[in-house]
């Protein structure tokens, strides 16, 4: 399929996991993709894998100055933006009673402030037919022990999409949430552990842990005109975890 031919996309958190898999899928479908992330070595490795239709910019989504460099590059090199995938995320396991102010700020700086800054910086480059995708989580609709700060931040992301769909009336720009379930990514392995993620996936109705490419396929749908009648929605790619 070539649903994204001629489109320009940005993916934050694009150096690994779901972001990298989505960059690969977008390119396969014809897009030129900018990946954005904090770790230069991950970006370099991703570019080597993605080929000539990708470019990397290093920075943090919680820094307005870093984001300005990203969007300035897109404007000067491509002129406009069609797809904005606000995918960068951060979380750690910590039970109630032990949560520090620093842990709260770290999660909300990336998952809430970072999404807000990313979308606001990208809007001037977008026009009719544009698609904004926000990465949510099954934890945004479920109670998850020791994960309340991350979960609350993803609930905020869900409301961003509902509210921004109203703000974007008449612009032709859509905004939707893509909420993965247990998916084998670097972040999931670092935070929860590989064995725990695999076990959680095995307990879903689908019966296996998600691969980033499976989530990327849903991201490509939301990025394309196939989802043209969708805005303010949340799509779960979770093996059924949050659906039963």
Secondary structure, DSSP 8 states (H G I E B T S, - for coil): --TTTT-EEEEETTTSHHHHHHHHHHHHTT-EEEEEES-HHHHHHHHHHH-TTEEEEE--TT-HHHHHHHHHHHHHHTS--SEEEE---------TTS--HHHHHHHHIIIIIHHHHHHHHHHTT--TT-EEEEE--GGGTS--TT-HHHHHHHHHHHHHHHHHHHHTTTTT-EEEEEEE-SB--HHHHHHT-HHHHHHHHHTSSS-S-B-HHHHHHHHHHHHSGGGTT--S-EEEESTTTTT-
